[in-house]
C-alpha cells in the first residue's frame, strides 16, 4: 500500500509519512477494512510503504481492495469508491493523457510534440505506461487501459486524473459499466467531447446490411449496444462466436436511441482496436 488513512480521516502517502508529524495510528484506506497498518521505511530493494502485520486485527478483510489482486472490473469499482471518498483528503494525484485518435482506421498521423520528463528517483506511486511511442504519462490503446487497471494497487490508481481538453477528471468517471453509461447519457451528464470506456458481456451480434449491433446482456433492464457502420466493416474482423458470452471493454462516443418506445444507449466503434477482452476472476460461491 502506498497510502494510508490517519486518525483524522486524511490520507498520507508512505513517501510523505513521518511518525513525528502524523503519529502512529494509521489505517487501511478501504472503508470496509480500516484495519491498523504499519509503516515500512525505504530499503535498498523496496520503496517505503504501508502493510498489515498479519496478526490479530491487522489483516485485510475479504471485501478490501488490498485483500487479493483485483481483476479489471473489481479494480475500477474500488477506484471509483476511493476517488469518490478520498480524492479531496490528500490522495496523491497523477495526471494521465488519453489519446486514442490512432485507433481510427482513417486517422492521418501528424507530428506529435512529445512531453519531456526530468529524470528522477523511481517512485512506486508514479504511474508509467509503455505504449509504443507514447510518452509515459499517456495511453494510446485499450490494452494499455486494461494493463493500467490490473498492474497497480487501487490506492495508486485512485490518484489518477485524466486530462480531457484541459479539464482534469477522475479516471473512474470515464470507465463505467453499461448501466452507469446509460444513466449519464440520458441525464445529459456526459463530459463534453469525451469518449467513454464501457464494459459488459456480449449477449448477441446482429449483422445488418449497413450496421452491426453488438448487444450487451441487459442489466437492470438497460439495453446497450456497440454499433459499427458499414464504412468500417472491413476493419472489424471478429466472428460472432468470438464475441458472444465474452466480457469486453469498448471505447467510443455514446449516443441515444429509442427502440420500441424504450430509451436505449449505443457506443459507436470503428474497428477491432475499439474493444478489448477482459479476464474476469470467478466469484467465490456463497452459501
Beta strands, then each sheet from edge to edge (+ up, - down):
strand 1: 3-6
strand 2: 11-13
strand 3: 26-27
strand 4: 38-40
strand 5: 49-51
strand 6: 94-98
strand 7: 138-139
strand 8: 160-164
strand 9: 167-170
strand 10: 175-177
strand 11: 196-207
strand 12: 211-216
strand 13: 224-229
strand 14: 247-259
strand 15: 262-268
strand 16: 275-277
sheet 1: 2+ 1- 3+
sheet 2: 4+ 5-
sheet 3: 7+ 6+ 8+ 9-
sheet 4: 10+ 11+ 12- 13+ 15+ 14- 16+
end
